[in-house]
């Protein structure tokens, strides 16, 4: 999932928004930028070995839950 902001399209027509809507959109963008999800995605760009994204250390995307499921399956 790509959560980055789309680039500005120079071919599109710019429309002036009502000030209330513009303020609302700026507030939403600021909250999204400060979110934990945005921070995690930003850290992906700093990875030198991107293969680690699809090969977690414990072999599962959520190791504790995978272990719980295996224990539940064995019962």
C-alpha positions as CSV (number, residue, x, y, z in Angstrom):
1,X,0.0,0.0,0.0
2,X,1.5,3.4,-1.0
3,X,0.6,6.0,1.5
4,X,2.7,8.8,0.0
5,X,1.2,12.0,-1.3
6,X,0.6,12.1,-5.0
7,X,2.8,14.5,-7.0
8,X,1.5,17.8,-8.3
9,X,0.1,17.5,-11.8
10,X,1.1,20.6,-13.7
11,X,-1.4,19.8,-16.4
12,X,-4.4,20.0,-14.1
13,X,-6.4,23.1,-13.5
14,X,-6.0,24.7,-10.1
15,X,-9.3,25.5,-8.3
16,X,-9.6,27.9,-5.4
17,X,-11.2,26.1,-2.4
18,X,-13.4,27.7,0.2
19,X,-11.2,28.7,3.1
20,X,-13.0,26.4,5.6
21,X,-12.4,23.4,3.4
22,X,-8.8,24.4,2.8
23,X,-8.2,24.6,6.5
24,X,-9.8,21.3,7.1
25,X,-7.7,19.6,4.4
26,X,-4.5,21.1,5.8
27,X,-5.4,19.8,9.3
28,X,-6.1,16.3,7.9
29,X,-2.8,16.3,6.0
30,X,-0.9,17.4,9.1
31,X,-2.5,14.6,11.3
32,X,-1.7,12.0,8.6
33,X,1.9,13.1,8.4
34,X,2.3,12.9,12.1
35,X,0.7,9.4,12.4
36,X,2.6,6.2,13.4
37,X,1.8,4.7,10.0
38,X,3.5,7.6,8.2
39,X,6.5,7.3,10.4
40,X,6.8,3.6,9.7
41,X,6.4,4.1,5.9
42,X,9.1,6.8,6.0
43,X,11.5,4.4,7.7
44,X,11.1,2.0,4.7
45,X,12.9,4.6,2.5
46,X,15.9,4.4,4.9
47,X,16.3,0.6,4.7
48,X,19.4,-0.5,2.9
49,X,18.3,-4.1,2.6
50,X,14.7,-4.0,1.4
51,X,14.4,-7.8,1.2
52,X,13.9,-7.7,5.0
53,X,10.4,-6.3,4.4
54,X,9.2,-9.6,3.1
55,X,11.4,-11.8,5.2
56,X,10.8,-11.0,8.9
57,X,13.3,-12.2,11.5
58,X,10.8,-14.7,13.0
59,X,9.4,-15.9,9.7
60,X,6.0,-14.4,10.2
61,X,4.6,-10.9,10.0
62,X,3.3,-11.3,13.6
63,X,5.5,-13.9,15.3
64,X,3.6,-14.1,18.6
65,X,0.2,-14.6,16.8
66,X,1.7,-17.2,14.5
67,X,3.0,-19.1,17.5
68,X,-0.4,-18.9,19.2
69,X,-2.1,-20.2,16.1
70,X,0.3,-23.1,15.9
71,X,-0.3,-23.9,19.6
72,X,-4.1,-23.7,19.0
73,X,-3.9,-26.0,16.0
74,X,-1.9,-28.6,17.9
75,X,-4.5,-28.8,20.7
